[in-house]
Amino acid sequence: MARRALALGNRMFLAGDIHMREAVSKPLIQNALLVFREEGYLEQLPDNKLSLAQSFANQEAAGTIEGRLRGFCNFAGD
C-alpha cells in the first residue's frame, strides 16, 4: 500500500499538486496509514490490503475525514 501511495505522491509532486518533496516519504506515508487505521478510517483486509471502512464509504463521511485532516493540518501549522 505504501508503495502505491509513494508512486502517486511522486506523480503529484511532479505535477505540482504537492509542493514539498519531503511530503512524499515512506515513513510519513506508513505513519499516516497507521493513524488512519487507528482512527477507524481504514480497515485491514485478510489479504493484507487496506480498504476504506464501511462507516466512511460515502461522500458525507469522506467530507468528515477531510474536515478532521484539515483541522489537524491547521493545528500543526500553528
C-alpha positions in Angstrom: 0.0 0.0 0.0 2.8 2.4 0.9 4.5 1.7 -2.5 1.4 2.7 -4.4 1.0 5.9 -2.3 4.6 6.8 -2.9 4.2 6.4 -6.7 1.1 8.6 -6.6 2.8 11.1 -4.4 5.7 11.4 -6.8 3.4 11.9 -9.7 1.5 14.6 -7.7 4.8 16.3 -6.8 5.9 16.4 -10.4 2.5 17.7 -11.4 2.8 20.5 -8.8 0.0 19.2 -6.6 2.4 18.6 -3.8 4.8 21.4 -3.1 7.3 19.9 -0.7 9.3 16.9 -1.8 9.7 15.7 1.7 5.9 15.2 2.0 6.4 12.1 -0.2 8.4 9.7 2.1 7.9 6.1 3.0 8.0 6.7 6.8 5.5 9.5 6.6 3.1 7.5 4.5 3.4 4.4 6.6 2.7 6.5 9.8 -0.3 8.2 8.1 -1.8 4.8 7.1 -1.3 3.6 10.7 -3.1 6.6 12.1 -5.9 6.2 9.5 -6.3 2.6 10.7 -6.3 3.6 14.4 -8.9 6.3 13.7 -11.1 3.8 12.0 -10.9 5.3 8.5 -9.2 2.3 7.0 -9.6 -1.4 7.8 -7.1 -4.2 7.1 -8.4 -6.9 4.7 -7.4 -10.5 5.0 -5.0 -10.2 2.0 -3.1 -7.6 4.0 -4.6 -4.8 1.9 -6.4 -1.7 3.2 -9.9 -0.6 2.5 -11.9 2.4 3.4 -14.0 1.4 6.4 -17.7 0.9 5.6 -18.7 3.6 8.1 -16.7 6.1 5.9 -17.7 4.8 2.5 -19.9 7.6 1.4 -19.4 11.2 0.3 -20.6 12.8 3.5 -18.3 10.6 5.6 -15.4 11.3 3.3 -16.1 15.0 3.9 -15.9 14.4 7.7 -12.4 12.8 7.3 -11.3 15.7 5.1 -12.5 18.2 7.7 -10.7 16.4 10.5 -7.5 16.3 8.5 -7.8 20.0 7.6 -8.3 20.8 11.3 -5.2 18.8 12.2 -3.1 20.5 9.5 -4.2 23.9 10.7 -3.4 23.0 14.3 0.0 21.5 13.3 0.9 24.7 11.3 0.4 27.0 14.4 
